[in-house]
Amino acid sequence: KEILEKYHDLFTLKWEGVVGNVRVPSQAEWEQVLTNCSAFLFYGMERFMSHILLNRLVAMNIPKCHLMILLDLMRSKQSHQRITKSDIHKSCLHIAIERPTETAVLLSLTGVRSIIANQWYTTLQENAGRLEILSESLLSVGRTTGQTVHVLQE
């Protein structure tokens, strides 16, 4: 919410989606946002792909999405319990497809042009810092995605 307020006057007037932990988006909401966005930001717990139905995602066409930022792979005791219960009902192959590299490949195949994503688990504080750097670099300074990733690596 702080990021939305801070960059409100730049590009965030056109942002739409679900903010906060009030509710979990439905599959239809995920699909609507993904198919209509030019940029997509996911800032959430565990694996991004654990939040949407894999068979629906692979059937989607998302060519309008120029940039997808996945600040996922954060873990809390509650999120770990949720994902563990969810994973019991999935095959080993399905769980493997939810890993970062495989997620990027699937999203690329659906038409997403650029993907910035975590490669390993991180803390809430570290991801908050990444979101601040991404927002500042992309929205305020006007760096390209490549320049922004370079800033993140430093």
Disulfide bonds with the S-S distance in Angstrom:
none
